[in-house]
Amino acid sequence: MKKIKIAIDGPSGAGKSTMAKMVSKELGILYLDTGAMYRAVALKALREGIADNDEKALEEMVKDIDIRIEYDNGQQKVFLDGEDVTEKIRTPDVTVGASNVAVVPGVRQKMVELQRAIAAENSVVMDGRDIGTYVLPDADIKIFLTASVEDRTRRRYEELIEKGALTQTFEELKREMEYRDKNDSSRSIAPLRKADDAILLDTTGFSLEKTVKMILDIVKARVNNAI
């Protein structure tokens, strides 16, 4: 069976990671959380006192960075230089920092090298902001997942409440999401945009169950045609 590459792109809070995980589980293929990789870079920068807009220092820092994503009983674990940082990369400071370091050319180049190497060896589902346009332009299936900023903020707000990790108000989360949208869409290297051959799915007002079914129907039909 040929290796299948699936790209799910979209803005912050659109549900990309949730959908990608479900698709990977349903198909029994690897899920690579590219956003977690940039979060790990941001965490290392914070720890080393490197500003998230200091391009020269960041590019030097990532030259020998070790980022691994593993799965233990179906749970994703993110390792930074051998340390499990799965929870540490989900703080508000790291969230904003990840969006900022992602615009640094040398950081993106390093992360994309790692991502493409993994995709060359495995059938994979990747989610991010530039997977279908830049990281895997030859992906078999491309989906651009979006929703209104209010809907995306609400989902993130409810998710953080459920995890007991809410540290911001709804309005603060919304401003953070709007900032990330602008940052990701205006960056000079591989900005957030829909690939010409991607399927657009606006899930504003949709339930999780309805969104999952729509994506799985698309993916299964395309996978069957691609094999």
N, C-alpha and C positions, 0 to 999 in steps of 0.2 A: 504494500500500500504506500502511495506517495505521501510525503510529509505535507501536512496542511498548515497554512499560516492564516490566522484570523486576526484582523486589526479592529479594535473598538476605540474610537476617538470621541472627544467631546469636551466641553468645559467642566470646570470643577463642580462636583456635586451632582453630576448628571446620572450617576449610578453605574458608571463604566466598570469599576472594580467588581461590584456585586454581580453584574451581568457576566463579566468575563469569567469569574470564578464558577458560576453556575454552568456556563457553556463548557468550560474545561472539564468539570465534573461529569457532565452528561456525555461528553465525547471521550472521556478518559485520556485527555491530552494535557500537556503542561500549561499552566497559567503563569505568566511572568508579569509581576506588578512593577511596571517601570516607574511609576510615581514614587514607590517606596525607595527606589534607588536614588532618586534626587533628594528625597528626604534624608537619606543616610549621609549624602554629601553635605547637606545643610547642617545636620547635627555635628558632623566632624568640624565644619567651619566654625560653628558656635563654640565648640569645646576648645578650639585652638585660637580663638580670638580673632578670626579672619572675617572681615566685613563681607557681607554677601554680594557686594558690588566691586570687590577688589579682584578684578579679573586675573591679574598676574599671579597673585598669591593662590587663588583658587585653582588655576590651571596647574600650578606647581604641586599643590596639595593632592590632586587626583591622579597624578602620574603613577603612584604606587598604591592607590587605595584598593582595599579588598572588600568587595561587597558581594555577599552571597544570599540567595533566597532559597530556602528549603521548606519542606512540608513535613510536619510531624502529626500523624493522625488527622490529616486533612486540614491542619491549621498552618497558616503561613508564618514562617519565622524569618526575620531579617537580621543578618549578621554583618557588622561593620568591624573590619580588622579583627575578626574572631569573636567579637562580643555580640550577644543577642540584644538588639536594640529595638525589637518589635514594638514595645510600648513607648519607648523614649522618642521615637520619630513622629508621634502623633500629637505633640504639644503645639499650641498656637504659634510660638516663635519658629518652630521648625516648619510648620505649614507655610508661613509667609516666606521663610528663607528658601524653601524648596523652589518656589516660583521664581525667586530672584536668581538663584544659582543656575537655574535651568536656561537662562538666557545667555550664559557665558559660553562662548564658542568652544573653548577647550574642555569644559565640563561636559557639554553635550556630545562632543566628539568621542570622549572616553566612554560615556554611558552607551552611546549608539554602537560602538565597537563591541562592547560586552553583549548587548541585546541581539545584534545580528549574529554573533558567534553562537549564541544559544539557539536561535531560530534555525541556523544552518544544520544543527544536529538533532532537532526535535520537531515534532508537530507541536504547534504552540498557539496560545491565545495571548495577545498582548493588548493592554489598554493604556491610553495616554492621550496626548494632544497632537502628536505628529507621527503616529505609527503608520497610518495608511499613506501619508504624503511623503514621509522622509525615511523613517526607520525601515519599514517593510513595504516599499512601493509596489512590490510584486506579490503582495498578499492575495490569497485566493478569495477571501471574503473581507469586505471593508464596510463597517457600520459607523455612522456618525450619530451619536446619541446626545440629545439635548433636551432642555426643558426651560421654562421661565426661571429667572433668578429667584423669584419668590418661592417657587416650587422646590428648587434645588436647595435653597436655604432651609426651608421647612424640613426636608428630608434629612439634611445634615444635623439640624437642631434636634430632631426626634431620635436620630441615631446616637448622638452624644448623650442625651438623657438616658436612653436605654443602657448605655455602657457605663453610666455614672461618671462621665468625663466632661460634663458641660461646665465650661469656665467663662463663657461669653454670653451676652444677651443676643436675642434674635437679630437686632439691628447691627450689632458688632459683627456677627457672622455674615450678614448680608453685605456689609461694606467690605469685609475681607474677600468675599466671593467676587464682588464687582471689581476689586483691585486685581485679583488673580486673572479674571476674564480679560481685563485691559492689558495686563502684563503679558499674558500668553498670546494674545492676538496681535500685539504690536511688536513683538521681539523680531530682530532681524534674521535670526537663524531659525528656520523651520517653524514659523508661527502657527498657532492654532487655526485650522481651516478645514473644511470638508474636502476630501479628495474628490476629483471629478467623477470617479467610478464608485464612490461610496453610497450606500443606502442611507438616506436621512430618516431618522426616527425622532420625532418630537413627542416626548412622553408626558407633557404637561397634563396633570389631572389623571394620569393613568395609575392604576394600582401596580404594585410590584409583580403580582401574579400575571397581569395582562402584558406587562412589558417583557417578562421572562418568556412567556409563550410566543410573543411576536418574534423575538430574537431567535429563539430556538427553532422556530419554523423556518426562518430565513436561512439560518446556519445549516440545518439538516438538509434542506433542499440544495443548497450550494455545495455542501460537502459531498453529497451523493453524485452531483454532476462533476465534481473535481476529481473524484477517485478514478 
